[in-house]
Every structure is written in C-alpha cells, then in structure tokens.
C-alpha cells in the first residue's frame, strides 16, 4: 500500500479524493495548505504526491520546484481546473509527472495513480511473493498455500514496505517517515511494538524469522 500525500484546499474535493484512495487501501494524508505540505515533505517520505495547482501558501508550482530541486523523484500528479495547452505545459515544466483536470471521475484518478506508482517502483501487481508467502495489498492478508493471516492496516503497511525494499536495513526513524502518517502520535517504540506483533502473527505460518534485526541499524527482510 503506497503512502500518498494529497494537497488540496477545497474540502469537497479533498474528501472525495481521500475516499477514492482509501477504498483502494492506499495510506493517504490530506493537507489543505502549500506551506504545511512543504513542512510535511521535510520530515516524511511519500510514494506519490497529488497537488492542487492553486493553494493557500506555497502553490503547486512552488511545491513541485522545491521537491525537484532536492532531487527527489517522487511522482507528482497535479490537479487543475485549467485545460489550456499553455497552462498544462507550465504544470509539466514545473516538475509534475501527470495532470488531471477538474472535475474528474474516481476511475480516472485511480488509473493515473496506479500508472504513476507502477512507473516509479516497477510494480505490476498488487501481490508480492517472498519465502513462499504472498502479500495481497487489496485484502491486506498474508497467504500461504495452507493458511492466511489478517493484519491491521498499519502492520500490513510495515510488512509490505520491508518486502518491497528487501535486502535494505531501515532504522525505526526511517520506517516512521515512510510508513506512518505524519500526523499520528507515535514514536520509534511504536515501530518496535509493531515488529513484535508482526513476528507473532508470522509465526503462525512458520515465518517468525522473516524480519531480521540488524544490530545498530534497525530491521530488514532478506
């Protein structure tokens, strides 16, 4: 499940986008202000940004420039009400990867989101396989040929993140930035507790040792 930041000051549009994305089990945050979005981007990492062009505070153009100036390659989908060619050129020149003109349908938004996430991460399926088990991001379940376990949304996000980045070790702070919402009241201890719960649940399908502890660093899946 990808972590997505939606920066939109129109409450109705923001609610609609949030509903569309949550139905697809994306980990979604809503931000109504451009300056606040820049603050969030300074402390948290996201797999996709959905930005309105016209925002209070920093504009969508300024957010795009700030992200690209930091050499970040996170995909950006821009929402705009202007369909003029020159305007769209400005959107793409600012660093956006794609755009969507308002009003839009949920299917169109989700198709753009899926395409950008696939392009960024090389993902072709909602199913991941490792060590004889399958993670299904649509159901939030971990499956084997003989059994299945259901995880909380946060547990699944954590496991999926480690599987997608197998071979890399991440500190608790790095995991917080990539997996937890920035507005959640949490700490590195929340990561450790989630790892313990995950290992307990994975033990029921014989995978208690799937997640390794790397001394002095954090956690990794090999």
Secondary structure by P-SEA (a helix, b strand, c coil): cbbbbbbcccaaaaaaaaaaaaaaccbbbbbccaaaaaaaaacccccbbbbbcccccccaaaaaaaaaaaccccbbbbbbccccaaaaaaaaaacccccccccccaaaaaaaaaaaaaaaccccccccccccbbbbccccccccccbbbbbcaaaaaaaaaaaaaccccccaaaaaaccccccccccaaaaaaaaaaaaaaaaaaccccccccccccccccc
